[in-house]
Structures are given as C-alpha cells and as structure tokens.
C-alpha cells in the first residue's frame, strides 16, 4: 500500500502524499510518520493515519483526543528504538518493556457487516478506544520481531539521510529503498547528474 487520500485540503490534515503505507508492516508505517517531518500533527491527522493503516474503517465514528496523539507518538518512539536496536544488535530494554505493556490490551474486535449491494465488508464491533488501537500496533511490532523470517527481511533505506526501515519482501530481497518513487528516484536523479557532469568534464 502506498499513500491514501485524506479528503479535501485541511490545515491539520496531511496531504495525499504525506501519509505513506509502504514499509510492509503496520508498526513500521507508524515509525515512518516522523520522517522527513512530523506527520501526526493533530488528532485529525492521527485519525487519517488510523484509517489509512486499516485500523478503523473510513466511515467509523472516531474522534481521537489530543492525548491519543501523545500516546501514539510515544509508541512510535519506542517501536523505532526497539526495531533499530534489534537491527544494530543493541537491545533497548525500556522500549521492549513499553511495547510489551501496550500489547497486553485487547485490540479492536472486527466484524463483518452487510453492505447495500449485499456483499460483506469489514467493520468494528464497537468504536475502539486508544488502548485497543495502540495494542494493535504494539502487537504487530511483537509479531514482527519474534518472527525470524520477518526480522531477517528488515532493511534500512539506503537513501541519503533516510531513516526509514521497511520489510523487504521483494524477489531475491534486492529492494534498496523505502520507496522507489521517493528515495529511489532521488538516487536515479543524482546518478544521472553525476554521469552528465563526467561527460562535460
């Protein structure tokens, strides 16, 4: 999944290209919201992320409080520290304890509802609270880091100054960038400029 529309322009709502869902994991998509600038700037932007991440349906009655924003940013920091620590072989016990604690709550309960055309669509049994949504992300981090195959596919983007971590599920595990359209394109442009400069020299 790449970016998701977030509706009409709104000062506190991220534009179409700002929310990315291309890391391959829910918890890593949350970590990505801190780069290159803060994406979770308001309860409204958090709601847009929760919908884009598939944690709540687009039409769900959800009105995150400002305290939710603080909680999700805190979880993001701990997941980032934990994942980067694992990649570097440097455990971060405090981050692990916090993620484990948040994973203990029950995640949102899904249910299937009949749509107007007769098909079934995914919905939620009840409007989720902040602990349930935090738990869904924390559990994804636990699942990711305790699965040897998934953990072995974790990669740091090779783009200049890009801290994004993603799950490399490409054939032969040859993916080099968090996004071919973002960092990959920058690298191709830089390579072209270097070749052009050499040709002029």
Secondary structure, 3 states (H helix, E strand, C coil): CCECCCCCCECCECCCCCCECCCCCHHHHHHHHHCCCCCCCCHHHHHHHHHHCCCCCCCCCCCCCHHHHHHHHHHHHHHHHHHHHHHHCCCCHHHHHHHHHHHCCCCCCEEEEECCCCCEEEEECCCCCHHHHHHHHHHHHHHHHHCHHHHHCEEECCCCCCCCEEECCCHHHCCCCCCHHHHHHHHHHHHHHHHHHHHHC
